[in-house]
Amino acid sequence: MEKESAIQTKVSIETKREIAKIGMSASLLLTAGSALFLKNKTAKTIHITAGVALVGFSIWHASLYPKKS
């Protein structure tokens, strides 16, 4: 029973890592792409929001790895 739970947890962590990587990639793309149009108010809002999302996804991704002492 514990083995099955450990396997499910590992799969779950791997899935979360992949989601975090996809989120980081998408928000990086939006941040870089919207940087070209910062004079536009909508693009500026997208740029700031995507930048905050990039930081959030990065922190989440880093938290999914075990801490080394």
DOTI-623207 format. One record per residue (C-alpha): residue number from 1; chain; x, y, z. Coordinates in nm, 3 decimals, always signed. Last residue first. Layout:
# residues N
VEXDO  seq  mol        x        y        z
VEXDO  NUM    A        X        Y        Z
...
***
This chain:
# residues 69
VEXDO  seq  mol        x        y        z
VEXDO   69    A   +2.163   +2.057   +0.343
VEXDO   68    A   +1.990   +1.971   +0.015
VEXDO   67    A   +1.623   +2.061   -0.017
VEXDO   66    A   +1.414   +1.829   -0.232
VEXDO   65    A   +1.279   +1.971   -0.561
VEXDO   64    A   +0.920   +2.091   -0.607
VEXDO   63    A   +0.992   +2.422   -0.432
VEXDO   62    A   +1.211   +2.535   -0.722
VEXDO   61    A   +0.921   +2.493   -0.966
VEXDO   60    A   +0.687   +2.692   -0.741
VEXDO   59    A   +0.941   +2.973   -0.710
VEXDO   58    A   +0.993   +2.980   -1.086
VEXDO   57    A   +0.618   +2.967   -1.156
VEXDO   56    A   +0.565   +3.267   -0.927
VEXDO   55    A   +0.851   +3.466   -1.080
VEXDO   54    A   +0.719   +3.397   -1.429
VEXDO   53    A   +0.366   +3.490   -1.321
VEXDO   52    A   +0.492   +3.827   -1.195
VEXDO   51    A   +0.662   +3.885   -1.529
VEXDO   50    A   +0.349   +3.777   -1.717
VEXDO   49    A   +0.140   +4.030   -1.523
VEXDO   48    A   +0.389   +4.311   -1.587
VEXDO   47    A   +0.417   +4.239   -1.959
VEXDO   46    A   +0.043   +4.186   -2.004
VEXDO   45    A   -0.025   +4.524   -1.842
VEXDO   44    A   +0.238   +4.689   -2.063
VEXDO   43    A   +0.091   +4.522   -2.371
VEXDO   42    A   -0.253   +4.659   -2.281
VEXDO   41    A   -0.117   +5.012   -2.231
VEXDO   40    A   +0.072   +5.018   -2.562
VEXDO   39    A   +0.408   +5.196   -2.531
VEXDO   38    A   +0.551   +4.868   -2.400
VEXDO   37    A   +0.522   +4.697   -2.739
VEXDO   36    A   +0.849   +4.503   -2.777
VEXDO   35    A   +0.844   +4.397   -2.412
VEXDO   34    A   +0.517   +4.214   -2.485
VEXDO   33    A   +0.704   +3.936   -2.660
VEXDO   32    A   +0.965   +3.890   -2.389
VEXDO   31    A   +0.712   +3.877   -2.107
VEXDO   30    A   +0.466   +3.662   -2.303
VEXDO   29    A   +0.737   +3.412   -2.399
VEXDO   28    A   +0.867   +3.404   -2.042
VEXDO   27    A   +0.511   +3.346   -1.916
VEXDO   26    A   +0.465   +3.055   -2.154
VEXDO   25    A   +0.800   +2.896   -2.072
VEXDO   24    A   +0.755   +2.934   -1.696
VEXDO   23    A   +0.407   +2.786   -1.714
VEXDO   22    A   +0.531   +2.492   -1.920
VEXDO   21    A   +0.809   +2.432   -1.668
VEXDO   20    A   +0.563   +2.453   -1.375
VEXDO   19    A   +0.328   +2.206   -1.545
VEXDO   18    A   +0.620   +1.968   -1.603
VEXDO   17    A   +0.729   +1.992   -1.239
VEXDO   16    A   +0.371   +1.931   -1.122
VEXDO   15    A   +0.353   +1.618   -1.337
VEXDO   14    A   +0.682   +1.490   -1.193
VEXDO   13    A   +0.554   +1.558   -0.841
VEXDO   12    A   +0.231   +1.369   -0.910
VEXDO   11    A   +0.414   +1.078   -1.061
VEXDO   10    A   +0.633   +1.063   -0.751
VEXDO    9    A   +0.331   +1.087   -0.521
VEXDO    8    A   +0.152   +0.809   -0.709
VEXDO    7    A   +0.460   +0.587   -0.682
VEXDO    6    A   +0.494   +0.657   -0.311
VEXDO    5    A   +0.125   +0.577   -0.256
VEXDO    4    A   +0.160   +0.246   -0.440
VEXDO    3    A   +0.465   +0.156   -0.234
VEXDO    2    A   +0.281   +0.242   +0.087
VEXDO    1    A   +0.000   +0.000   +0.000
***
